[in-house]
Every structure is written in structure tokens, then in C-alpha cells.
Amino acid sequence: MALTPVDNRRARISQILRSANGPVTAIEIAKRLLVGERTIYRDIAAMKACGSPIEGAAGFGYMMRRK
């Protein structure tokens, strides 16, 4: 079964955060994925609600919690 565009974008957000050495802002992610900043905020909120280990906040940046 193919991923939906939203699922694909969220997978790409996860990849970006996992490969980063520090916090990545929503603006940076939005530019890389060619979507609006608000879309990234919504996606990250949804991902966190589903249990993704994302830390951070608007204005500071986001990163994946490392084990």
C-alpha cells in the first residue's frame, strides 16, 4: 500500500530530524519540503501526538530524542 502525501511528508520530516546534528526550525523544514511553515507545525504536533520522540518548540527548532 502506498503512502499518502501527508504520510510521505511526515516520513521525510522524521528523516530530516534524525539526520540533523541539532535543532531544525519549522522554516528550514518547510523550505526543504516546499510547504508552508504552518503545515510543518501541524505535522509535528500530529507526529508527537502519535508518540514520535520529537522535542522542541516553535522558534527554537525541533529534534529527535536520542536514546
N, C-alpha and C positions, 0 to 999 in steps of 0.2 A: 504494500500500500504506500502510495506516495505521500510525502509531507505536504501540508498546506503551506501557502506562502507565509502565514504567521508562524507556524512551527519551524519552517526553514529559517526565518529571520531570527527567531529565538535561539535556535541551534548556533547560528552564526554569532549572536551576542555572547553565548557561552564560550565559543572558541576564542573570541577576541579577549574576553576577560581572563580566560585560562592562560593565554599566551603573553599577557601583559606582565611587566615587572612591577607595576604599581597601579594606583587608581587610574581609571579611564573615565573621562566625563561623558555624559549623555550626548553632548555636542559632537565629540570626537567619534563616537559610535554611529551617530546619525549620519555624519558626513561619509563614513565608510560604507554604510548600508543604503545611502541615498533615500533616507526617510526623514521625517521631522523629529525634532528633539522630544516632543511630547509623546510620539509613538514609542520611543525608547523608554521613557519614564513609565508608560503603561505596561510595556512588555516586561520590564524589570520587576515592577510591582506584581504582575501575574506570576512570573517565574519564582519570586520569593514566596508568594502565597502557596505555590505548589511544592515548596521545600528546597529550591535551589539555594546552595550556600553562597549567596551574594551578599556582600557587605558594602556599606557606603551610603551616600546621600546626595541629593541634588546639590550642585555647586561644589562638592568635594570630589566626587567621582565614585566609581564602583570597582570592586574587585572580587574575585572568587576566594572564599575562605579556603585556606590550605590546611590539610590535615597533618 
